[in-house]
Amino acid sequence: MMRLMRLIYSSWRLDDGEGGIEAILHASRRNNERDGLTGALLVGERHFLQVLEGSRTALGACMTRIMRDPRHEAIELISAGEVPARLFADWSMLRIDGEAIGRCMPEPCLLSGGFRPPEMPQAAIEELCRRIAAWGGGDSSI
């Protein structure tokens, strides 16, 4: 039986264009469907926060691709470990943008100047992910 893992990381966005984000989402959805991964990409003004769920092997291969991707810089692992269930089981890659992030963020973590995952405690990021998963509906972006 496969052990279900969840990995959360943040990175600096190097591509400001909508086309770049759409290219990331298209490749992520294609690769994740093929590899049995699910997750969410939170798109802030200067940061990405990504949640990935699946097998250890598939997550490792995915992170290797991400670390080679020139659209990410300063990749920081926030958490990784075994989990009992997927938060994002319905999405090969859900996209969450700034306004939706703000509506879901735990009150103590609302930072002046915007969404900055490197400055947020791990517990707050995990709570944000749970709130987004519960609120997400079934769309491919919110």
C-alpha positions in Angstrom: 0.0 0.0 0.0 1.3 3.5 -0.9 2.0 5.8 1.9 0.4 9.2 1.3 2.7 12.1 1.7 2.2 15.9 1.7 4.9 18.4 0.8 4.6 22.2 1.1 7.1 24.6 -0.2 7.4 28.3 -1.1 9.5 30.1 -3.7 10.0 33.5 -5.2 8.1 34.1 -8.5 10.5 35.0 -11.3 7.9 35.2 -14.0 5.5 38.1 -13.6 3.4 37.3 -16.7 0.0 35.5 -16.6 1.3 33.3 -19.5 4.1 32.0 -17.3 1.7 31.1 -14.5 -0.7 29.4 -17.0 2.3 27.4 -18.4 3.2 26.2 -14.9 -0.4 25.2 -14.2 -0.7 23.4 -17.6 2.5 21.4 -17.0 1.6 20.7 -13.4 -1.8 19.4 -14.2 -0.5 17.2 -17.0 2.3 15.8 -14.9 0.3 15.4 -11.7 -2.5 13.5 -13.4 0.1 11.1 -14.9 1.9 10.7 -11.6 -1.1 10.5 -9.2 -0.3 13.8 -7.5 -2.8 16.4 -6.3 -2.3 19.8 -4.9 -2.7 23.6 -5.0 -0.6 26.5 -6.2 -1.1 29.7 -4.3 0.0 32.6 -6.5 1.0 35.8 -4.6 2.4 39.0 -6.0 6.0 37.8 -5.5 5.7 34.3 -4.0 4.4 30.9 -4.9 3.2 28.5 -2.2 2.6 25.0 -3.4 1.0 21.9 -1.7 1.7 18.5 -3.3 0.2 15.2 -2.2 1.0 11.7 -3.4 3.6 9.0 -3.2 7.1 9.7 -1.9 8.6 8.7 -5.3 6.3 10.9 -7.3 6.8 13.9 -4.9 10.6 13.4 -5.2 10.5 13.5 -9.0 8.2 16.5 -9.0 10.4 18.5 -6.7 13.4 17.6 -8.8 11.6 19.2 -11.8 10.6 22.3 -9.7 14.2 22.8 -8.5 15.4 22.9 -12.1 12.6 25.3 -13.2 14.1 28.8 -13.8 10.7 30.4 -12.8 11.3 29.5 -9.2 14.0 30.9 -6.9 14.8 30.6 -3.2 12.8 27.4 -2.8 12.1 26.8 0.9 10.7 23.5 2.2 7.9 24.3 4.7 6.8 20.8 5.6 6.9 17.2 4.4 5.5 14.1 5.9 3.0 11.3 5.8 -0.7 12.2 6.1 -3.9 10.2 6.5 -5.8 11.8 3.6 -5.5 14.3 0.8 -6.6 17.8 1.3 -6.8 18.4 -2.5 -8.1 15.1 -3.8 -10.3 16.7 -6.4 -7.6 18.8 -8.0 -4.5 17.8 -10.0 -3.5 21.4 -9.4 -5.8 24.0 -7.9 -4.9 27.7 -8.5 -5.5 30.2 -5.7 -4.8 33.9 -6.3 -4.1 36.8 -4.0 -7.7 37.9 -3.1 -8.8 34.4 -2.3 -5.6 33.8 -0.3 -6.4 36.9 1.8 -9.9 35.7 2.5 -8.6 32.3 3.8 -5.6 33.4 5.8 -5.7 33.0 9.5 -6.1 36.4 11.1 -2.8 36.5 13.0 -1.0 35.9 9.7 -2.3 38.8 7.7 0.9 40.6 7.0 1.1 44.2 5.8 2.5 44.3 2.3 0.9 41.0 1.1 1.3 37.3 1.1 4.8 36.3 2.2 5.1 32.6 3.1 8.7 32.7 4.3 7.5 35.0 7.1 4.6 32.8 8.1 4.8 30.1 10.8 4.5 26.5 9.5 1.3 26.0 11.5 -0.3 29.0 9.9 0.6 27.8 6.4 -0.9 24.4 7.2 -4.1 26.0 8.5 -4.3 28.2 5.4 -4.1 25.0 3.2 -6.8 23.3 5.2 -9.1 26.4 4.9 -8.5 26.6 1.1 -9.2 22.9 0.7 -12.5 23.3 2.6 -13.5 26.4 0.7 -12.2 25.4 -2.7 -15.4 24.2 -4.3 -14.6 22.2 -7.4 -13.2 24.8 -9.7 -9.7 24.6 -11.0 -9.0 28.0 -9.7 -10.4 30.3 -7.0 
